[in-house]
Amino acid sequence: MEIWLTILAVALAYIVVVVTPGPNFLITVKNSLTHSRPIGVYTALGIAGGTSVHVAAGFIGLTAIFWQVSWLFQLVKILGAVYLMYMGYRVLVTKTHPIEFQVQKGTDHFGRAKAVRLGFYTCVSNPKSALFYLSLFTAIIPPSSPGWAQVFMAVMMVMLSVGWYAGVAFLFSEPLVQHGYRKVERGVNYLVGGLFIGLGLRLIMVRK
């Protein structure tokens, strides 16, 4: 019974974090609006891949080591911040499309592999995610948890990630939403690009 309470606590904590808008949310929204539903879903799969890396690192103790090695933490933090600000810059300089523009099947050359990579890198490069998993594995998940429970929780977090971000992709790739986006595309690009840059600057300020 106690282990199921732990699993429930992990699920609730993870849901709160995953639905909070951040870099993963922004990149999924941007790709879904700008490209297509499949591109948004593949971005979600990339984020899920990044989530699996964080979860695996947490279970085998690499997250704690990463947090204790100061130079490694600083390196990842700087690289992550630069990546987020670069993403913001790319969004800011994105060309707008005519209102009547629609992504037709077979005409989106963005590339699904690129979408997966963007989702993966965005998730993995954020050391604040490592902080969350560190707190999760030190404060909620006891080291004595049985193996089956650890596997269950790992799969659960990855599936929650896929479910949420795929849902975001489906919502923001709806034709009505995309059409509305075309009308205010430049303003949305400024907002999303500014948020990416702001998140990068905020990441630089993160302390242990």
Backbone as numpy.savetxt, mean C-alpha at the origin, in Angstrom:
# Nx Ny Nz CAx CAy CAz Cx Cy Cz
-9.29 -21.06 22.94 -10.12 -19.85 22.94 -9.26 -18.59 22.94
-8.17 -18.62 23.73 -7.31 -17.44 23.83 -6.66 -17.10 22.50
-6.27 -18.11 21.74 -5.61 -17.84 20.47 -6.58 -17.21 19.48
-7.87 -17.56 19.57 -8.86 -16.95 18.68 -9.09 -15.49 19.03
-8.99 -15.16 20.31 -9.08 -13.76 20.72 -7.89 -12.98 20.17
-6.72 -13.62 20.17 -5.54 -12.98 19.59 -5.73 -12.75 18.09
-6.25 -13.76 17.40 -6.50 -13.62 15.96 -7.49 -12.50 15.69
-8.54 -12.41 16.51 -9.53 -11.34 16.35 -8.89 -9.98 16.57
-8.03 -9.87 17.59 -7.35 -8.60 17.87 -6.45 -8.20 16.71
-5.74 -9.16 16.15 -4.87 -8.89 14.99 -5.71 -8.44 13.80
-6.83 -9.11 13.57 -7.69 -8.74 12.44 -8.22 -7.32 12.58
-8.69 -6.97 13.77 -9.23 -5.63 13.99 -8.14 -4.57 13.84
-6.96 -4.84 14.42 -5.86 -3.87 14.32 -5.44 -3.69 12.87
-5.39 -4.79 12.13 -4.95 -4.70 10.74 -5.98 -3.99 9.88
-7.26 -4.25 10.12 -8.31 -3.58 9.34 -8.24 -2.07 9.54
-8.05 -1.64 10.79 -7.96 -0.20 11.07 -6.82 0.42 10.29
-5.68 -0.26 10.25 -4.50 0.28 9.57 -4.68 0.24 8.05
-5.20 -0.86 7.53 -5.26 -1.01 6.07 -6.28 -0.06 5.44
-7.35 0.30 6.17 -8.35 1.20 5.58 -7.99 2.67 5.78
-6.94 2.94 6.55 -6.50 4.32 6.74 -5.75 4.77 5.48
-6.19 5.84 4.83 -5.53 6.28 3.59 -4.04 6.57 3.79
-3.24 6.05 2.89 -1.80 6.24 2.91 -1.26 6.01 1.52
0.05 5.76 1.38 0.64 5.55 0.05 -0.01 4.41 -0.74
-0.31 3.29 -0.06 -0.93 2.16 -0.76 -2.29 2.55 -1.34
-3.07 3.27 -0.56 -4.39 3.72 -1.01 -4.25 4.67 -2.19
-3.33 5.61 -2.08 -3.16 6.61 -3.13 -2.75 6.00 -4.46
-1.80 5.06 -4.42 -1.32 4.48 -5.68 -2.40 3.62 -6.32
-3.22 2.95 -5.49 -4.32 2.15 -6.03 -5.37 3.04 -6.67
-5.73 4.12 -5.99 -6.72 5.07 -6.53 -6.21 5.68 -7.84
-4.97 6.12 -7.82 -4.40 6.77 -9.01 -4.38 5.84 -10.21
-3.91 4.62 -10.02 -3.84 3.68 -11.14 -5.22 3.27 -11.64
-6.18 3.16 -10.72 -7.54 2.78 -11.11 -8.22 3.89 -11.89
-8.04 5.13 -11.45 -8.64 6.26 -12.13 -8.00 6.52 -13.49
-6.68 6.48 -13.51 -5.94 6.87 -14.71 -5.93 5.78 -15.77
-5.95 4.53 -15.35 -5.80 3.44 -16.30 -7.08 2.60 -16.40
-7.15 1.52 -15.65 -8.31 0.63 -15.78 -8.46 -0.21 -14.52
-9.57 -0.93 -14.47 -9.82 -1.81 -13.33 -8.75 -2.89 -13.19
-8.39 -3.60 -14.27 -7.33 -4.60 -14.12 -6.02 -4.02 -13.59
-5.66 -2.82 -14.05 -4.43 -2.20 -13.56 -4.55 -1.91 -12.07
-5.72 -1.44 -11.64 -5.93 -1.19 -10.21 -5.85 -2.47 -9.40
-6.43 -3.55 -9.91 -6.40 -4.83 -9.20 -4.99 -5.38 -9.14
-4.23 -5.26 -10.23 -2.84 -5.73 -10.21 -1.99 -4.89 -9.25
-2.32 -3.62 -9.13 -1.65 -2.79 -8.12 -1.94 -3.33 -6.73
-3.20 -3.72 -6.50 -3.59 -4.30 -5.21 -2.84 -5.60 -4.94
-2.63 -6.40 -5.98 -1.88 -7.65 -5.81 -0.42 -7.36 -5.46
0.14 -6.30 -6.06 1.50 -5.91 -5.70 1.60 -5.48 -4.25
0.60 -4.73 -3.79 0.57 -4.31 -2.39 0.46 -5.53 -1.48
-0.35 -6.50 -1.88 -0.47 -7.73 -1.10 0.86 -8.47 -1.03
1.62 -8.43 -2.14 2.95 -9.03 -2.12 3.86 -8.33 -1.14
3.80 -6.99 -1.11 4.57 -6.24 -0.13 4.14 -6.55 1.29
2.83 -6.71 1.48 2.31 -7.08 2.80 2.86 -8.42 3.24
2.93 -9.38 2.33 3.46 -10.70 2.67 4.91 -10.63 3.10
5.68 -9.71 2.50 7.08 -9.53 2.90 7.15 -9.00 4.33
6.34 -7.98 4.63 6.32 -7.42 5.99 5.88 -8.47 7.01
4.85 -9.24 6.67 4.34 -10.26 7.59 5.39 -11.34 7.83
6.02 -11.82 6.76 7.05 -12.85 6.90 8.22 -12.34 7.73
8.63 -11.09 7.47 9.74 -10.50 8.23 9.38 -10.39 9.71
8.12 -10.06 9.99 7.68 -9.96 11.38 7.71 -11.30 12.08
7.25 -12.34 11.41 7.19 -13.66 12.04 8.57 -14.26 12.28
9.53 -13.97 11.42 10.86 -14.56 11.62 11.80 -13.61 12.37
11.29 -12.45 12.77 12.07 -11.56 13.62 12.90 -10.53 12.90
12.83 -10.47 11.56 13.66 -9.50 10.83 13.22 -8.06 11.08
11.92 -7.86 11.34 11.43 -6.51 11.60 12.09 -5.91 12.83
12.22 -6.73 13.89 12.85 -6.24 15.12 14.32 -5.91 14.87
15.00 -6.75 14.08 16.41 -6.49 13.77 16.54 -5.20 12.97
15.67 -5.04 11.98 15.67 -3.84 11.15 15.49 -2.60 12.02
14.61 -2.69 13.00 14.33 -1.53 13.84 15.50 -1.21 14.77
16.33 -2.21 15.08 17.44 -2.01 16.00 18.71 -1.53 15.30
18.85 -1.83 14.02 20.04 -1.43 13.26 19.81 -0.03 12.71
20.40 0.97 13.35 20.10 2.37 13.05 20.38 2.73 11.60
21.55 2.34 11.08 21.91 2.76 9.72 20.99 2.14 8.68
20.55 0.89 8.95 19.64 0.23 8.02 18.28 0.92 8.02
17.82 1.27 9.21 16.54 1.98 9.32 16.60 3.31 8.59
17.70 4.06 8.79 17.83 5.36 8.14 17.90 5.22 6.62
18.61 4.19 6.15 18.74 3.97 4.71 17.38 3.68 4.08
16.64 2.75 4.68 15.33 2.40 4.14 14.38 3.58 4.22
14.48 4.35 5.30 13.61 5.51 5.47 13.87 6.54 4.37
15.13 6.82 4.10 15.47 7.81 3.07 15.05 7.32 1.68
15.35 6.05 1.39 14.96 5.49 0.09 13.44 5.52 -0.08
12.73 5.17 0.98 11.27 5.19 0.92 10.74 6.59 0.71
11.32 7.57 1.41 10.88 8.96 1.27 11.15 9.48 -0.15
12.33 9.16 -0.68 12.67 9.59 -2.04 11.71 8.95 -3.04
11.39 7.69 -2.84 10.47 6.99 -3.74 9.09 7.65 -3.72
8.58 7.95 -2.53 7.26 8.58 -2.42 7.25 9.96 -3.07
8.31 10.74 -2.85 8.36 12.08 -3.45 8.51 11.99 -4.96
9.24 10.98 -5.43 9.35 10.77 -6.88 7.99 10.42 -7.47
7.24 9.57 -6.76 5.89 9.23 -7.22 5.02 10.49 -7.28
5.15 11.35 -6.27 4.40 12.60 -6.26 4.75 13.47 -7.45
6.04 13.56 -7.74 6.49 14.35 -8.90 5.91 13.79 -10.19
5.93 12.45 -10.34 5.40 11.83 -11.55 3.91 12.13 -11.72
3.18 12.13 -10.61 1.75 12.43 -10.68 1.53 13.89 -11.07
2.34 14.79 -10.51 2.18 16.22 -10.79 2.42 16.55 -12.26
3.33 15.83 -12.90 3.66 16.15 -14.30 2.88 15.28 -15.28
1.94 14.46 -14.77 1.13 13.62 -15.66 0.26 14.49 -16.55
0.24 14.17 -17.83 -0.60 14.92 -18.76 -2.07 14.57 -18.54
-2.92 15.57 -18.64 -4.35 15.34 -18.51 -4.92 14.81 -19.82
-6.09 14.19 -19.71 -6.75 13.62 -20.89 -8.05 14.37 -21.16
-8.52 14.34 -22.40 -9.82 14.94 -22.70 -10.91 14.25 -21.90
-12.01 14.97 -21.64 -13.10 14.42 -20.85 -13.66 13.16 -21.48
-13.69 13.11 -22.81 -14.29 11.96 -23.47 -13.36 10.76 -23.49
-12.12 10.94 -22.97 -11.15 9.84 -22.97 -11.66 8.69 -22.10
-11.57 7.47 -22.62 -11.89 6.28 -21.86 -10.86 5.22 -22.19
-10.51 4.44 -21.16 -9.56 3.35 -21.39 -10.32 2.18 -21.97
-10.01 1.81 -23.18 -10.67 0.69 -23.82 -9.82 -0.57 -23.64
-10.51 -1.68 -23.64 -9.81 -2.95 -23.48 -8.77 -3.11 -24.57
-7.54 -3.38 -24.16 -6.46 -3.58 -25.11 -5.72 -2.32 -25.48
-6.16 -1.14 -24.98 -5.50 0.10 -25.36 -4.66 0.68 -24.23
-4.72 0.09 -23.05 -3.96 0.60 -21.92 -2.59 -0.06 -21.91
-1.56 0.71 -22.23 -0.22 0.16 -22.36 0.61 0.35 -21.09
-0.07 0.68 -19.98 0.65 0.89 -18.72 1.39 -0.39 -18.32
0.75 -1.52 -18.46 1.40 -2.79 -18.15 1.03 -3.32 -16.78
0.55 -4.55 -16.74 0.14 -5.14 -15.47 1.34 -5.43 -14.58
2.45 -5.85 -15.20 3.66 -6.11 -14.41 4.14 -4.82 -13.73
4.04 -3.71 -14.44 4.44 -2.42 -13.86 3.52 -2.06 -12.71
2.23 -2.35 -12.85 1.28 -2.06 -11.78 1.62 -2.88 -10.53
1.96 -4.15 -10.74 2.34 -5.01 -9.61 3.59 -4.46 -8.93
4.57 -4.06 -9.72 5.81 -3.53 -9.16 5.56 -2.25 -8.37
4.74 -1.36 -8.92 4.45 -0.11 -8.22 3.78 -0.38 -6.87
2.80 -1.29 -6.87 2.14 -1.63 -5.62 3.10 -2.26 -4.62
3.93 -3.16 -5.11 4.89 -3.85 -4.24 5.90 -2.87 -3.65
6.52 -2.06 -4.50 7.54 -1.12 -4.02 6.95 -0.09 -3.07
5.73 0.38 -3.37 5.10 1.37 -2.50 4.89 0.81 -1.11
4.47 -0.45 -1.03 4.22 -1.08 0.27 5.52 -1.39 1.01
6.45 -2.02 0.31 7.69 -2.47 0.96 8.58 -1.31 1.39
8.56 -0.21 0.63 9.50 0.89 0.90 9.08 1.79 2.05
7.96 1.50 2.68 7.47 2.35 3.77 7.87 1.76 5.13
8.88 2.34 5.80 9.30 1.80 7.09 8.24 1.97 8.18
7.26 2.86 7.96 6.18 2.99 8.93 5.35 1.71 8.97
5.31 0.99 7.86 4.65 -0.31 7.86 5.42 -1.28 8.75
6.75 -1.21 8.67 7.57 -2.07 9.53 7.32 -1.76 11.00
7.11 -0.49 11.32 6.81 -0.10 12.70 5.50 -0.73 13.16
4.49 -0.72 12.29 3.21 -1.33 12.65 3.38 -2.81 12.92
4.08 -3.52 12.02 4.25 -4.96 12.21 5.11 -5.27 13.43
6.07 -4.40 13.72 6.87 -4.59 14.93 5.97 -4.51 16.16
5.12 -3.49 16.22 4.22 -3.36 17.37 3.22 -4.51 17.42
2.81 -4.98 16.24 1.85 -6.08 16.18 2.45 -7.36 16.75
3.69 -7.64 16.37 4.32 -8.89 16.79 4.89 -8.83 18.20
5.05 -7.63 18.74 5.56 -7.52 20.11 4.46 -7.29 21.13
3.35 -6.69 20.71 2.31 -6.32 21.67 1.08 -7.21 21.60
0.82 -7.84 20.46 -0.42 -8.60 20.31 -0.17 -10.09 20.10
0.75 -10.42 19.20 0.97 -11.83 18.87 2.05 -12.40 19.78
1.71 -13.34 20.67 2.72 -13.92 21.56 3.66 -14.85 20.81
4.93 -14.89 21.20 5.89 -15.78 20.52 5.49 -17.25 20.61
4.70 -17.58 21.62 4.30 -18.98 21.81 3.11 -19.39 20.96
2.65 -18.51 20.07 1.50 -18.84 19.22 1.80 -20.09 18.41
0.84 -21.02 18.32 1.07 -22.24 17.54 1.31 -21.93 16.07
2.01 -22.83 15.41 2.35 -22.61 14.01 1.15 -22.39 13.12
0.09 -23.18 13.33 -1.10 -23.04 12.48 -1.71 -21.65 12.63
-1.66 -21.10 13.85 -2.24 -19.77 14.09 -1.41 -18.70 13.39
-0.10 -18.85 13.40 0.76 -17.88 12.74 0.51 -17.89 11.23
0.39 -19.07 10.65 0.09 -19.18 9.22 -1.28 -18.58 8.93
-2.25 -18.88 9.79 -3.61 -18.36 9.60 -3.61 -16.84 9.62
-2.90 -16.24 10.59 -2.87 -14.79 10.69 -2.14 -14.16 9.51
-1.07 -14.81 9.06 -0.33 -14.29 7.91 -1.21 -14.26 6.66
-1.87 -15.38 6.39 -2.76 -15.46 5.22 -3.91 -14.47 5.38
-4.44 -14.35 6.59 -5.55 -13.43 6.85 -5.17 -12.00 6.52
-3.99 -11.56 6.93 -3.58 -10.18 6.67 -3.37 -9.93 5.18
-2.79 -10.90 4.49 -2.58 -10.75 3.05 -3.93 -10.69 2.33
-4.87 -11.55 2.72 -6.18 -11.57 2.08 -6.97 -10.30 2.38
-6.86 -9.78 3.60 -7.52 -8.52 3.92 -6.96 -7.39 3.06
-5.65 -7.43 2.84 -5.01 -6.43 2.00 -5.54 -6.52 0.57
-5.57 -7.73 0.02 -6.08 -7.93 -1.35 -7.52 -7.47 -1.44
-8.35 -7.88 -0.48 -9.76 -7.55 -0.52 -10.03 -6.06 -0.48
-9.33 -5.35 0.43 -9.57 -3.92 0.56 -9.12 -3.15 -0.68
-7.89 -3.37 -1.10 -7.37 -2.58 -2.21 -7.99 -2.98 -3.55
-8.39 -4.24 -3.70 -9.13 -4.62 -4.91 -10.49 -3.93 -4.91
-11.11 -3.82 -3.73 -12.37 -3.10 -3.63 -12.21 -1.63 -4.00
-11.11 -1.04 -3.55 -10.81 0.35 -3.92 -10.65 0.47 -5.43
-9.95 -0.50 -6.02 -9.74 -0.48 -7.47 -11.07 -0.59 -8.21
-11.96 -1.46 -7.75 -13.26 -1.61 -8.41 -14.07 -0.32 -8.30
-14.03 0.32 -7.13 -14.81 1.55 -6.94 -14.32 2.67 -7.84
-13.01 2.90 -7.84 -12.47 4.05 -8.57 -12.27 3.80 -10.06
-12.54 2.57 -10.51 -12.48 2.29 -11.95 -13.87 2.26 -12.57
-14.89 2.56 -11.78 -16.24 2.65 -12.33 -16.30 3.78 -13.37
-16.94 3.55 -14.51 -17.00 4.58 -15.56 -17.50 5.94 -15.06
-18.51 5.93 -14.19 -19.04 7.19 -13.68 -17.99 7.94 -12.87
-17.24 7.19 -12.04 -16.19 7.80 -11.23 -15.07 8.30 -12.13
-14.68 7.50 -13.13 -13.62 7.91 -14.04 -14.02 9.15 -14.84
-15.27 9.20 -15.26 -15.73 10.36 -16.02 -15.68 11.62 -15.15
-16.10 11.49 -13.89 -16.02 12.63 -12.98 -14.58 13.05 -12.75
-13.70 12.05 -12.69 -12.28 12.35 -12.49 -11.72 13.14 -13.66
-12.13 12.81 -14.90 -11.62 13.52 -16.06 -11.94 15.02 -15.99
-13.06 15.34 -15.38 -13.47 16.74 -15.30 -12.58 17.55 -14.36
-12.02 16.87 -13.37 -11.20 17.58 -12.37 -9.81 16.94 -12.27
-9.36 16.35 -13.38 -8.12 15.57 -13.36 -6.92 16.37 -12.88
-6.75 17.58 -13.38 -5.59 18.37 -13.00 -5.59 18.64 -11.50
-6.75 19.02 -10.96 -6.83 19.28 -9.53 -6.55 18.05 -8.70
-7.09 16.90 -9.14 -6.85 15.64 -8.42 -5.37 15.27 -8.48
-4.74 15.48 -9.63 -3.31 15.19 -9.76 -2.48 16.03 -8.81
-2.83 17.31 -8.70 -2.13 18.18 -7.76 -2.32 17.69 -6.33
-3.55 17.27 -6.01 -3.84 16.80 -4.65 -3.08 15.52 -4.34
-3.19 14.53 -5.24 -2.53 13.24 -5.01 -1.01 13.39 -5.02
-0.49 14.15 -5.99 0.96 14.38 -6.04 1.46 15.08 -4.80
0.70 16.09 -4.34 1.08 16.79 -3.11 1.05 15.88 -1.90
0.06 14.97 -1.85 -0.02 14.03 -0.73 1.16 13.06 -0.73
1.54 12.57 -1.91 2.71 11.69 -1.99 3.96 12.41 -1.50
4.16 13.63 -1.96 5.34 14.39 -1.54 5.27 14.67 -0.04
4.08 15.02 0.45 3.92 15.26 1.88 4.21 14.02 2.71
3.76 12.85 2.23 4.05 11.61 2.93 5.54 11.31 2.93
6.20 11.62 1.81 7.65 11.42 1.76 8.38 12.31 2.74
7.98 13.58 2.81 8.60 14.51 3.76 8.32 14.09 5.19
7.10 13.62 5.43 6.75 13.17 6.78 7.56 11.94 7.17
7.80 11.07 6.18 8.57 9.86 6.45 9.99 10.20 6.88
10.56 11.25 6.30 11.91 11.67 6.68 11.97 12.03 8.16
10.85 12.54 8.69 10.81 12.98 10.08 10.57 11.85 11.07
10.29 10.64 10.56 10.00 9.52 11.45 11.22 9.21 12.31
10.97 9.03 13.59 12.03 8.64 14.52 11.67 7.30 15.14
12.66 6.61 15.62 12.42 5.32 16.27 11.65 5.52 17.57
